[in-house]
Amino acid sequence: MTALLLILVGTVTAPAAEPPRAPQTVTVEDRPNDAGTGLKVTWELSPDDTPDQQPRKVLEYHVYREVDGERAAEPVAVMPAGNTQFDDGDCSSKSAYRYFVQAVGPD
């Protein structure tokens, strides 16, 4: 009787998880009584931001800001899962701003 021994060397990787869905309805409002230096950014939670789901599919939200439409959007904040607001106090009344919010899950 002949026996065959096969040894495989390597790593096994799990398939990549689907990224969380984007938050909904991002809005920007002027903060009153601050001479135009602040904006309030709000959003509806990602449909995947459910605290009872384990493991959590959304860990945090990354907030990006574009200034005057001339530069690429840059990160301005990281907010925890379950949060729906960011107050940007670093604005100028002479500039136009556009915000993007991304739901981020585990790597």
Contacts in CASP RR format, 6 or more apart in sequence:
PFRMAT RR
TARGET T0000
AUTHOR 0000-0000-0000
METHOD contacts of the structure
MODEL  1
MTALLLILVGTVTAPAAEPPRAPQTVTVEDRPNDAGTGLKVTWELSPDDT
PDQQPRKVLEYHVYREVDGERAAEPVAVMPAGNTQFDDGDCSSKSAYRYF
VQAVGPD
17 57 0 8 1.000
17 105 0 8 1.000
17 106 0 8 1.000
19 103 0 8 1.000
19 105 0 8 1.000
20 46 0 8 1.000
20 48 0 8 1.000
20 49 0 8 1.000
20 57 0 8 1.000
20 58 0 8 1.000
20 103 0 8 1.000
20 104 0 8 1.000
20 105 0 8 1.000
21 46 0 8 1.000
21 47 0 8 1.000
21 48 0 8 1.000
21 103 0 8 1.000
22 46 0 8 1.000
22 101 0 8 1.000
22 102 0 8 1.000
22 103 0 8 1.000
23 43 0 8 1.000
23 44 0 8 1.000
23 45 0 8 1.000
23 46 0 8 1.000
23 49 0 8 1.000
23 61 0 8 1.000
23 84 0 8 1.000
23 101 0 8 1.000
23 102 0 8 1.000
23 103 0 8 1.000
24 43 0 8 1.000
24 44 0 8 1.000
24 45 0 8 1.000
24 46 0 8 1.000
24 47 0 8 1.000
25 43 0 8 1.000
25 44 0 8 1.000
26 41 0 8 1.000
26 42 0 8 1.000
26 43 0 8 1.000
26 99 0 8 1.000
26 100 0 8 1.000
26 101 0 8 1.000
27 41 0 8 1.000
27 42 0 8 1.000
27 43 0 8 1.000
28 39 0 8 1.000
28 40 0 8 1.000
28 41 0 8 1.000
28 42 0 8 1.000
28 97 0 8 1.000
28 99 0 8 1.000
29 39 0 8 1.000
29 40 0 8 1.000
29 42 0 8 1.000
30 36 0 8 1.000
30 38 0 8 1.000
30 39 0 8 1.000
30 40 0 8 1.000
31 38 0 8 1.000
31 39 0 8 1.000
31 40 0 8 1.000
31 87 0 8 1.000
31 89 0 8 1.000
34 89 0 8 1.000
35 93 0 8 1.000
36 91 0 8 1.000
36 92 0 8 1.000
36 93 0 8 1.000
37 89 0 8 1.000
37 90 0 8 1.000
37 91 0 8 1.000
37 92 0 8 1.000
37 93 0 8 1.000
38 87 0 8 1.000
38 88 0 8 1.000
38 89 0 8 1.000
38 90 0 8 1.000
38 91 0 8 1.000
39 87 0 8 1.000
39 88 0 8 1.000
39 89 0 8 1.000
39 91 0 8 1.000
39 97 0 8 1.000
39 99 0 8 1.000
40 85 0 8 1.000
40 86 0 8 1.000
40 87 0 8 1.000
40 88 0 8 1.000
41 63 0 8 1.000
41 85 0 8 1.000
41 86 0 8 1.000
41 87 0 8 1.000
41 88 0 8 1.000
41 99 0 8 1.000
41 101 0 8 1.000
42 84 0 8 1.000
42 85 0 8 1.000
43 61 0 8 1.000
43 84 0 8 1.000
43 85 0 8 1.000
43 101 0 8 1.000
44 84 0 8 1.000
45 58 0 8 1.000
45 82 0 8 1.000
45 84 0 8 1.000
46 58 0 8 1.000
46 61 0 8 1.000
46 103 0 8 1.000
48 57 0 8 1.000
48 58 0 8 1.000
48 103 0 8 1.000
49 57 0 8 1.000
49 58 0 8 1.000
49 81 0 8 1.000
49 82 0 8 1.000
49 103 0 8 1.000
50 57 0 8 1.000
51 81 0 8 1.000
51 82 0 8 1.000
55 106 0 8 1.000
56 81 0 8 1.000
56 105 0 8 1.000
56 106 0 8 1.000
57 105 0 8 1.000
58 81 0 8 1.000
58 82 0 8 1.000
58 103 0 8 1.000
58 104 0 8 1.000
58 105 0 8 1.000
59 80 0 8 1.000
59 81 0 8 1.000
59 104 0 8 1.000
59 105 0 8 1.000
59 106 0 8 1.000
60 78 0 8 1.000
60 79 0 8 1.000
60 80 0 8 1.000
60 81 0 8 1.000
60 104 0 8 1.000
60 105 0 8 1.000
61 78 0 8 1.000
61 79 0 8 1.000
61 80 0 8 1.000
61 81 0 8 1.000
61 83 0 8 1.000
61 101 0 8 1.000
61 102 0 8 1.000
61 103 0 8 1.000
61 104 0 8 1.000
62 75 0 8 1.000
62 77 0 8 1.000
62 78 0 8 1.000
62 101 0 8 1.000
62 102 0 8 1.000
62 104 0 8 1.000
63 75 0 8 1.000
63 76 0 8 1.000
63 77 0 8 1.000
63 78 0 8 1.000
63 79 0 8 1.000
63 86 0 8 1.000
63 99 0 8 1.000
63 100 0 8 1.000
63 101 0 8 1.000
64 73 0 8 1.000
64 74 0 8 1.000
64 75 0 8 1.000
64 76 0 8 1.000
64 99 0 8 1.000
64 100 0 8 1.000
64 101 0 8 1.000
64 102 0 8 1.000
65 73 0 8 1.000
65 74 0 8 1.000
65 76 0 8 1.000
65 88 0 8 1.000
65 97 0 8 1.000
65 98 0 8 1.000
65 99 0 8 1.000
65 100 0 8 1.000
66 72 0 8 1.000
66 73 0 8 1.000
66 74 0 8 1.000
66 97 0 8 1.000
66 98 0 8 1.000
66 99 0 8 1.000
66 100 0 8 1.000
67 95 0 8 1.000
67 96 0 8 1.000
67 97 0 8 1.000
68 95 0 8 1.000
68 96 0 8 1.000
69 96 0 8 1.000
69 98 0 8 1.000
73 98 0 8 1.000
73 100 0 8 1.000
76 86 0 8 1.000
76 88 0 8 1.000
76 90 0 8 1.000
77 86 0 8 1.000
77 88 0 8 1.000
79 85 0 8 1.000
79 86 0 8 1.000
88 97 0 8 1.000
88 99 0 8 1.000
91 97 0 8 1.000
END
